[in-house]
């Protein structure tokens, strides 16, 4: 009887886990501090589109200094990390319709993950 109860408990846990959200968020990073808005700036942004939630990715912009979240599904946000495996507590960035340019902290420029609670 015990193994059956354990199996049922394990299946219940699997069915209650949060499923990944497709196309949860899109953002742009720049290797300059002002998101490339300075007139005559040669700073080019890198678009990251249609990111699913719950997966760790490496940032593709070398040493990104600024960021704008272009789109996010409701309650989803972006978290940055200094570790390549998305471990730790990095800064979070949510969608704002004004699309403000925000700085990326020095020690949080390695990887990212979209979180949709």
WOSULVEN-V85224 format. One record per pair of residues at least 4 apart in sequence whose ideal C-beta (glycine too) atoms are under 7 Angstrom apart, sorted by the first residue. I is the first residue (numbers start at 1). GAP is how many residues later the second one is. D is the distance in Angstrom with one decimal. If there is no record, write none. Layout:
BEGIN
i & gap & d
I & GAP & D
I & GAP & D
END
This chain:
BEGIN
i & gap & d
1 & 4 & 6.5
2 & 4 & 6.4
3 & 4 & 6.3
4 & 4 & 6.4
5 & 4 & 6.3
6 & 4 & 6.3
7 & 4 & 6.4
8 & 4 & 6.3
9 & 4 & 6.6
10 & 4 & 6.6
11 & 4 & 6.4
12 & 4 & 6.4
13 & 4 & 6.9
20 & 32 & 5.0
20 & 33 & 5.3
20 & 34 & 4.6
20 & 35 & 7.0
21 & 31 & 6.5
21 & 32 & 4.3
21 & 52 & 6.1
21 & 55 & 6.4
21 & 95 & 4.4
22 & 30 & 5.3
23 & 27 & 4.3
24 & 27 & 6.1
24 & 28 & 6.0
24 & 29 & 4.4
24 & 48 & 6.8
24 & 49 & 5.1
24 & 52 & 4.5
24 & 90 & 4.7
24 & 92 & 5.4
25 & 26 & 5.0
25 & 44 & 6.7
25 & 46 & 6.5
25 & 47 & 4.4
25 & 48 & 7.0
25 & 51 & 5.3
25 & 53 & 5.7
25 & 89 & 4.6
26 & 22 & 6.5
26 & 23 & 4.7
26 & 24 & 6.2
26 & 25 & 6.6
26 & 44 & 4.6
26 & 45 & 4.5
27 & 21 & 5.4
27 & 40 & 6.0
27 & 41 & 6.5
27 & 42 & 4.8
27 & 43 & 5.8
27 & 51 & 5.9
28 & 17 & 4.5
28 & 18 & 6.6
28 & 19 & 5.1
28 & 40 & 5.1
28 & 42 & 6.0
29 & 16 & 6.6
29 & 17 & 5.3
29 & 30 & 6.6
29 & 32 & 4.3
29 & 35 & 3.8
29 & 37 & 7.0
29 & 38 & 5.1
30 & 5 & 5.1
30 & 6 & 5.0
30 & 13 & 5.3
30 & 15 & 4.8
30 & 31 & 6.9
30 & 34 & 6.6
30 & 35 & 6.4
30 & 36 & 4.9
31 & 12 & 6.2
31 & 30 & 5.7
31 & 31 & 6.3
31 & 32 & 5.9
31 & 33 & 6.1
31 & 34 & 6.0
32 & 4 & 6.0
32 & 9 & 6.5
32 & 11 & 3.6
32 & 33 & 5.8
32 & 34 & 6.5
33 & 32 & 4.9
33 & 33 & 5.5
33 & 70 & 6.3
34 & 4 & 5.2
34 & 32 & 6.5
34 & 67 & 6.3
35 & 10 & 6.9
35 & 31 & 4.7
35 & 33 & 5.7
35 & 66 & 3.6
36 & 5 & 5.2
36 & 7 & 4.2
36 & 8 & 6.7
36 & 9 & 5.5
37 & 64 & 6.9
46 & 14 & 5.5
46 & 15 & 4.4
48 & 12 & 7.0
51 & 63 & 5.0
52 & 62 & 6.9
53 & 23 & 6.2
53 & 61 & 4.4
53 & 62 & 6.4
53 & 63 & 4.2
55 & 58 & 6.7
56 & 29 & 6.2
56 & 30 & 3.7
56 & 55 & 5.6
56 & 57 & 5.1
57 & 54 & 6.4
57 & 55 & 5.7
58 & 26 & 6.5
58 & 52 & 6.9
58 & 53 & 5.4
59 & 5 & 5.7
59 & 50 & 6.2
59 & 51 & 6.4
59 & 52 & 6.4
59 & 53 & 5.9
63 & 46 & 6.1
64 & 40 & 5.3
64 & 45 & 5.6
65 & 38 & 6.6
65 & 39 & 5.9
66 & 35 & 5.3
66 & 36 & 6.6
66 & 37 & 5.7
66 & 38 & 6.3
67 & 26 & 6.0
67 & 35 & 5.5
67 & 37 & 5.5
68 & 31 & 5.1
68 & 33 & 5.6
69 & 9 & 6.0
69 & 24 & 5.1
69 & 25 & 6.4
69 & 26 & 4.9
70 & 29 & 6.8
71 & 24 & 6.4
72 & 4 & 4.6
72 & 5 & 6.5
72 & 22 & 6.3
72 & 23 & 3.7
73 & 43 & 6.6
75 & 41 & 6.1
75 & 42 & 5.9
76 & 38 & 5.8
76 & 39 & 6.8
76 & 40 & 4.1
77 & 15 & 5.0
77 & 16 & 6.4
77 & 17 & 4.3
77 & 38 & 5.7
78 & 14 & 6.7
78 & 15 & 4.5
78 & 34 & 5.9
78 & 36 & 5.8
79 & 11 & 5.2
79 & 13 & 5.0
79 & 33 & 6.7
79 & 34 & 5.5
79 & 36 & 5.7
80 & 10 & 4.4
80 & 11 & 5.6
80 & 24 & 6.4
80 & 28 & 4.3
80 & 32 & 5.2
81 & 5 & 4.9
81 & 6 & 6.7
81 & 7 & 5.5
81 & 9 & 4.3
81 & 27 & 6.1
81 & 29 & 6.0
81 & 30 & 4.7
81 & 31 & 6.8
82 & 6 & 6.3
82 & 8 & 6.8
82 & 25 & 4.5
82 & 26 & 5.1
82 & 28 & 5.4
83 & 4 & 4.6
83 & 5 & 5.5
83 & 27 & 6.3
83 & 28 & 6.7
84 & 26 & 5.5
84 & 27 & 5.4
86 & 25 & 5.1
86 & 27 & 4.7
90 & 18 & 4.5
91 & 14 & 5.7
91 & 17 & 5.7
93 & 9 & 6.3
96 & 4 & 5.8
104 & 4 & 6.2
104 & 5 & 5.7
END
